[in-house]
Amino acid sequence: MRHALRAWWAIVARELLKFSRQTGRLASAVVRPVLWLAVFAAGLRNVLGMAIAPPYDTYVPYDVYIAPGLVGMVLLFNGMQSSLAMVYDREMGLMRLLLVAPLPRWWILAAKLSATAVLSLVQALAFVAVAAALGTPLPLGATTPMALLAAASGALMLGALGLLLSVHVRQLENFAGTMNFVIFPMYFMSTALYPLWKLEESAANWVYEVARFNPFTHAVEWLRYALYGQDPGHAPWVVWGTLAVSFALAVWGYDPQRSVGALARRGAGAA
């Protein structure tokens, strides 16, 4: 157990150290949602608002509504960006070294996932601080533990999806396609920018159905309800279920006998 914990900490510490040296990474992670909040939401603040509907007890302006969705944006982009880091580590040979270590494969991947979640939460907290400075504070206080649980669970789920995605993204050049076909649809077809009842009211039926089954929707809704101390319903179960399934499939996809071992045999045959 001591050996396993040392290995876990070594992997997490490596990711944290790498992040601390990439000074522009935190800035870019915060700038994206801040632009949405300071430009997009500010322009629509007096045009759009949310009627009195759960989890709100009163009318709220648009920037207050999308603030939890923008926190979700930070978690989503960092979770998916972790797949880029995994592809890079695989091309550099680091993942091959890790997977042949005398530790269970799931433990190695769980350590990578933990590092991704920690970095996602750090970036999300930075955005929350900037949002408060811009005049859109989140209702933290007694609900902070529930909000942290929701944010951590969402970060782990999105990190697991990124881990699963890295199994299928074979080259760094393919990451741009991932942005177009995974990240943007997950974000825009969710409740990060508009509630489900607005979609249903607008007769956008297919968008409504996609958003209803989108796991990112449930991560955002769990965070939104947790911030206001309301019951999130079945959202936690969807998030945890997606996390478990995605992580299990990622562990299966990183089987050295099928992936790393197969790549080594193909490389030897080509030589």
C-alpha positions as CSV (number, residue, x, y, z in Angstrom):
1,M,0.0,0.0,0.0
2,R,2.9,2.4,0.8
3,H,4.4,1.7,-2.6
4,A,1.0,2.3,-4.3
5,L,0.5,5.6,-2.5
6,R,4.0,6.8,-3.3
7,A,3.3,6.0,-7.0
8,W,0.0,7.8,-6.8
9,W,1.5,10.9,-5.3
10,A,4.4,10.8,-7.8
11,I,2.0,10.9,-10.7
12,V,-0.2,13.6,-9.2
13,A,2.8,15.7,-8.2
14,R,4.2,15.5,-11.7
15,E,1.0,16.9,-13.2
16,L,0.9,19.7,-10.6
17,L,4.5,20.6,-11.2
18,K,4.0,20.6,-14.9
19,F,0.9,22.8,-14.5
20,S,2.9,25.3,-12.3
21,R,5.4,25.7,-15.1
22,Q,2.7,26.4,-17.7
23,T,1.9,29.9,-16.6
24,G,-0.4,30.6,-19.5
25,R,-2.6,27.6,-18.9
26,L,-4.4,28.9,-15.9
27,A,-4.9,32.3,-17.6
28,S,-6.3,30.7,-20.7
29,A,-8.6,28.5,-18.6
30,V,-10.0,31.5,-16.7
31,V,-10.1,33.9,-19.7
32,R,-12.6,31.8,-21.7
33,P,-15.4,31.7,-19.1
34,V,-14.7,35.3,-18.0
35,L,-15.2,36.5,-21.5
36,W,-18.6,34.8,-21.6
37,L,-19.5,36.3,-18.2
38,A,-18.2,39.8,-18.9
39,V,-19.3,40.2,-22.5
40,F,-22.0,37.7,-23.5
41,A,-23.8,37.5,-20.1
42,A,-23.4,41.3,-19.5
43,G,-25.0,42.1,-22.8
44,L,-28.0,39.9,-22.1
45,R,-28.3,40.6,-18.4
46,N,-31.3,42.9,-18.8
47,V,-32.7,41.0,-21.8
48,L,-32.8,37.5,-20.5
49,G,-33.5,36.3,-17.0
50,M,-34.7,33.1,-15.3
51,A,-38.2,33.0,-14.0
52,I,-38.9,31.7,-10.6
53,A,-38.2,28.0,-11.0
54,P,-36.1,25.5,-9.0
55,P,-33.5,25.9,-7.7
56,Y,-34.3,29.6,-7.6
57,D,-36.7,31.2,-5.1
58,T,-36.8,34.5,-7.0
59,Y,-36.0,36.0,-10.4
60,V,-32.3,35.9,-11.2
61,P,-30.4,37.8,-13.9
62,Y,-28.8,35.8,-16.7
63,D,-25.3,36.2,-15.5
64,V,-26.2,34.6,-12.2
65,Y,-27.9,31.7,-14.0
66,I,-24.9,30.9,-16.3
67,A,-22.2,31.2,-13.6
68,P,-22.5,27.5,-12.6
69,G,-22.5,26.6,-16.2
70,L,-19.3,28.5,-16.7
71,V,-17.7,26.7,-13.8
72,G,-18.8,23.5,-15.7
73,M,-17.1,25.0,-18.8
74,V,-13.8,25.1,-16.9
75,L,-14.2,21.5,-15.7
76,L,-15.2,20.4,-19.2
77,F,-12.3,22.0,-21.1
78,N,-9.7,20.8,-18.6
79,G,-11.1,17.3,-18.5
80,M,-11.0,17.1,-22.3
81,Q,-7.6,18.7,-22.4
82,S,-6.4,15.9,-20.2
83,S,-6.9,13.6,-23.2
84,L,-4.5,15.7,-25.1
85,A,-1.9,15.3,-22.4
86,M,-2.5,11.5,-22.4
87,V,-2.0,11.3,-26.1
88,Y,1.2,13.3,-25.8
89,D,2.5,11.1,-23.0
90,R,1.7,8.1,-25.1
91,E,3.6,9.4,-28.1
92,M,6.6,10.3,-25.9
93,G,6.6,6.8,-24.4
94,L,5.7,7.8,-20.8
95,M,2.4,5.9,-20.7
96,R,4.2,2.7,-21.8
97,L,6.6,3.0,-18.9
98,L,3.8,3.7,-16.5
99,L,1.6,0.8,-17.7
100,V,4.4,-1.7,-17.2
101,A,5.1,-0.6,-13.6
102,P,4.4,-3.3,-10.9
103,L,1.0,-1.7,-10.0
104,P,-2.5,-2.4,-11.2
105,R,-3.4,-0.6,-14.4
106,W,-6.5,0.9,-12.9
107,W,-4.4,2.5,-10.1
108,I,-2.1,4.2,-12.5
109,L,-5.1,5.6,-14.5
110,A,-6.9,6.6,-11.2
111,A,-3.8,8.6,-10.3
112,K,-3.9,10.4,-13.6
113,L,-7.6,11.0,-13.2
114,S,-7.1,12.4,-9.7
115,A,-4.5,14.9,-11.0
116,T,-6.9,16.0,-13.7
117,A,-9.7,16.6,-11.2
118,V,-7.4,18.5,-8.8
119,L,-6.2,20.8,-11.7
120,S,-9.8,21.3,-12.8
121,L,-10.9,22.4,-9.3
122,V,-8.0,24.8,-9.0
123,Q,-8.9,26.5,-12.3
124,A,-12.6,26.5,-11.3
125,L,-11.8,28.2,-8.0
126,A,-9.8,30.8,-9.8
127,F,-12.7,31.5,-12.1
128,V,-15.1,31.8,-9.1
129,A,-12.8,34.4,-7.6
130,V,-12.7,36.4,-10.8
131,A,-16.5,36.2,-11.2
132,A,-17.0,37.5,-7.7
133,A,-14.6,40.4,-8.5
134,L,-16.7,41.2,-11.6
135,G,-19.9,41.3,-9.5
136,T,-21.3,37.8,-10.0
137,P,-20.6,36.0,-6.8
138,L,-21.7,32.4,-6.4
139,P,-24.0,31.8,-3.3
140,L,-21.3,30.0,-1.3
141,G,-21.5,29.6,2.5
142,A,-23.4,26.8,4.2
143,T,-23.7,25.1,0.8
144,T,-20.0,25.1,0.1
145,P,-19.4,21.4,1.0
146,M,-22.3,20.3,-1.2
147,A,-21.0,22.5,-4.1
148,L,-17.5,21.1,-3.7
149,L,-18.8,17.6,-3.8
150,A,-20.7,18.3,-7.0
151,A,-17.8,20.1,-8.6
152,A,-15.3,17.3,-7.7
153,S,-17.7,14.7,-9.0
154,G,-18.2,16.6,-12.2
155,A,-14.4,17.1,-12.6
156,L,-13.8,13.3,-12.1
157,M,-16.6,12.4,-14.6
158,L,-15.3,14.8,-17.2
159,G,-11.7,13.6,-16.6
160,A,-12.8,10.0,-17.0
161,L,-14.5,10.9,-20.3
162,G,-11.2,12.6,-21.4
163,L,-9.3,9.4,-20.3
164,L,-11.7,7.3,-22.4
165,L,-11.3,9.7,-25.3
166,S,-7.5,9.4,-25.2
167,V,-7.8,5.7,-26.0
168,H,-9.3,6.5,-29.4
169,V,-7.4,9.8,-30.2
170,R,-4.2,8.3,-31.7
171,Q,-2.4,11.5,-32.8
172,L,-2.1,15.0,-31.4
173,E,-3.3,16.4,-34.7
174,N,-6.7,14.8,-34.2
175,F,-7.4,16.8,-31.0
176,A,-9.0,19.7,-33.0
177,G,-11.6,17.3,-34.3
178,T,-12.3,16.3,-30.7
179,M,-12.9,20.0,-29.8
180,N,-15.5,20.2,-32.6
181,F,-17.3,16.9,-32.2
182,V,-17.1,16.4,-28.4
183,I,-16.5,19.5,-26.3
184,F,-18.7,22.0,-28.1
185,P,-21.7,19.8,-28.5
186,M,-21.5,18.7,-24.9
187,Y,-21.4,22.3,-23.8
188,F,-24.0,23.9,-26.1
189,M,-26.4,21.0,-25.8
190,S,-26.7,21.3,-22.1
191,T,-28.3,23.5,-19.4
192,A,-25.1,25.5,-19.0
193,L,-26.6,28.4,-21.0
194,Y,-30.3,27.9,-20.9
195,P,-32.7,25.7,-18.8
196,L,-34.3,22.6,-20.2
197,W,-37.8,24.1,-19.9
198,K,-36.8,26.9,-22.2
199,L,-35.8,24.4,-24.9
200,E,-39.0,22.5,-24.5
201,E,-41.0,25.8,-24.6
202,S,-39.2,26.8,-27.8
203,A,-40.1,23.5,-29.5
204,A,-36.5,22.6,-29.9
205,N,-37.4,19.0,-29.3
206,W,-34.2,17.2,-30.6
207,V,-31.9,19.7,-28.7
208,Y,-34.1,19.2,-25.6
209,E,-33.7,15.4,-25.8
210,V,-30.0,15.6,-26.4
211,A,-29.5,18.0,-23.5
212,R,-31.7,15.8,-21.2
213,F,-29.4,12.8,-21.7
214,N,-26.2,14.7,-21.8
215,P,-24.1,13.8,-18.7
216,F,-22.7,17.3,-18.7
217,T,-26.2,18.7,-18.1
218,H,-26.5,16.6,-15.0
219,A,-23.1,17.7,-13.7
220,V,-24.1,21.4,-14.2
221,E,-27.5,20.9,-12.7
222,W,-26.1,19.1,-9.6
223,L,-23.7,22.0,-9.1
224,R,-26.4,24.6,-9.6
225,Y,-28.8,22.9,-7.2
226,A,-26.1,22.3,-4.6
227,L,-25.2,26.0,-4.6
228,Y,-28.7,26.8,-3.6
229,G,-29.1,24.0,-1.1
230,Q,-31.7,22.2,-3.2
231,D,-32.2,18.5,-3.9
232,P,-30.5,17.7,-7.3
233,G,-32.7,14.7,-7.9
234,H,-31.1,11.9,-9.9
235,A,-28.2,14.1,-11.2
236,P,-25.6,12.7,-8.8
237,W,-26.4,9.1,-9.9
238,V,-26.0,10.0,-13.6
239,V,-22.7,11.7,-12.9
240,W,-21.3,8.8,-10.8
241,G,-22.6,6.2,-13.2
242,T,-21.0,8.0,-16.2
243,L,-17.8,8.3,-14.2
244,A,-17.8,4.5,-13.4
245,V,-18.6,3.4,-16.9
246,S,-16.1,5.8,-18.6
247,F,-13.3,4.9,-16.2
248,A,-13.9,1.1,-16.6
249,L,-13.9,1.4,-20.4
250,A,-10.7,3.5,-20.2
251,V,-9.0,0.9,-18.1
252,W,-10.1,-1.8,-20.6
253,G,-8.9,0.4,-23.5
254,Y,-5.4,0.8,-21.9
255,D,-4.8,-2.9,-21.7
256,P,-1.1,-3.3,-22.7
257,Q,-1.9,-6.7,-24.3
258,R,-4.3,-4.9,-26.8
259,S,-3.0,-1.3,-27.1
260,V,0.6,-0.7,-25.9
261,G,1.7,-4.2,-26.6
262,A,0.0,-4.3,-30.0
263,L,1.6,-1.0,-30.9
264,A,5.0,-2.3,-29.9
265,R,4.5,-5.4,-32.0
266,R,3.5,-3.3,-35.0
267,G,6.5,-1.1,-34.6
268,A,8.8,-4.1,-34.4
269,G,7.2,-5.6,-37.5
270,A,7.7,-2.4,-39.4
271,A,11.3,-2.2,-38.4
